[in-house]
Structure formats: C-alpha cells, structure tokens
Amino acid sequence: MSAPKKSQSSFAKQFQELEEIAAWFEGDAVDLEEGLTKFERGMTLAHGLRERLQEAEVTIERMQQTLPQDNDD
C-alpha cells in the first residue's frame, strides 16, 4: 500500500508547486525569462496532474461497475 501513499504525496507536492507558480505570476514583478521557465514547468505539472486525475476517474468508474447496484428507487 505504499505506492498509493507515495502517489498521493507526489500529487500533492506537484499541485503545491503549480499553485506557487500561479502565485508568482499573480505578483507584481515578472521577469520574462523566469516567467517562460515557470510557464513551461507549470504546463508540465498541469499535464501530469491532469493525467493522474483521469487515471483516478477511470479507477473510480471501474470500482463503481463492480459494486452491486442499489435498486431502491
């Protein structure tokens, strides 16, 4: 069970880094070269986070399909 914990930690750290990059862009002093580097890193992080969320969505859908349906309508 260590893999999911590591994955969650990695996801949280990557999300935190993305938030820090967004906050940097919201600041007053923006250097073009540093901004380009941060933008590229942010895009890389966003792509990886989006993939992880999609994987989680697929996992949840699979789990829902295997659980018995509640037919109390």
C-alpha positions as semicolon CSV with decimal commas, in nm:
position;residue;x (nm);y (nm);z (nm)
1;M;0,000;0,000;0,000
2;S;0,300;0,233;-0,006
3;A;0,254;0,314;-0,376
4;P;-0,081;0,495;-0,335
5;K;0,056;0,697;-0,043
6;K;0,362;0,797;-0,246
7;S;0,140;0,883;-0,542
8;Q;-0,083;1,098;-0,323
9;S;0,220;1,272;-0,175
10;S;0,366;1,329;-0,520
11;F;0,034;1,461;-0,647
12;A;0,007;1,698;-0,351
13;K;0,363;1,823;-0,396
14;Q;0,313;1,878;-0,768
15;F;-0,014;2,061;-0,707
16;Q;0,155;2,278;-0,443
17;E;0,433;2,364;-0,688
18;L;0,176;2,454;-0,953
19;E;-0,001;2,681;-0,703
20;E;0,330;2,851;-0,621
21;I;0,395;2,913;-0,990
22;A;0,046;3,061;-1,031
23;A;0,105;3,286;-0,729
24;W;0,436;3,403;-0,879
25;F;0,253;3,511;-1,195
26;E;-0,001;3,699;-0,985
27;G;0,280;3,903;-0,827
28;D;0,393;4,245;-0,945
29;A;0,750;4,180;-1,061
30;V;0,757;3,935;-1,350
31;D;1,082;3,862;-1,533
32;L;1,025;3,740;-1,890
33;E;1,292;3,468;-1,892
34;E;1,198;3,339;-1,549
35;G;0,832;3,359;-1,648
36;L;0,891;3,144;-1,955
37;T;1,073;2,885;-1,746
38;K;0,798;2,885;-1,485
39;F;0,527;2,869;-1,751
40;E;0,690;2,565;-1,910
41;R;0,720;2,394;-1,570
42;G;0,359;2,480;-1,491
43;M;0,238;2,328;-1,816
44;T;0,436;2,011;-1,746
45;L;0,291;1,989;-1,395
46;A;-0,064;2,057;-1,517
47;H;-0,034;1,785;-1,779
48;G;0,091;1,528;-1,526
49;L;-0,175;1,621;-1,271
50;R;-0,449;1,600;-1,534
51;E;-0,331;1,252;-1,634
52;R;-0,331;1,138;-1,271
53;L;-0,683;1,271;-1,219
54;Q;-0,802;1,091;-1,532
55;E;-0,647;0,767;-1,404
56;A;-0,827;0,814;-1,073
57;E;-1,154;0,874;-1,256
58;V;-1,115;0,550;-1,452
59;T;-1,036;0,361;-1,131
60;I;-1,346;0,501;-0,960
61;E;-1,565;0,411;-1,260
62;R;-1,429;0,054;-1,256
63;M;-1,495;0,022;-0,884
64;Q;-1,850;0,151;-0,928
65;Q;-1,914;-0,107;-1,200
66;T;-1,803;-0,391;-0,975
67;L;-2,017;-0,287;-0,678
68;P;-2,375;-0,415;-0,660
69;Q;-2,630;-0,157;-0,766
70;D;-2,885;-0,029;-0,515
71;N;-3,226;-0,073;-0,678
72;D;-3,432;0,113;-0,413
73;D;-3,587;0,374;-0,642
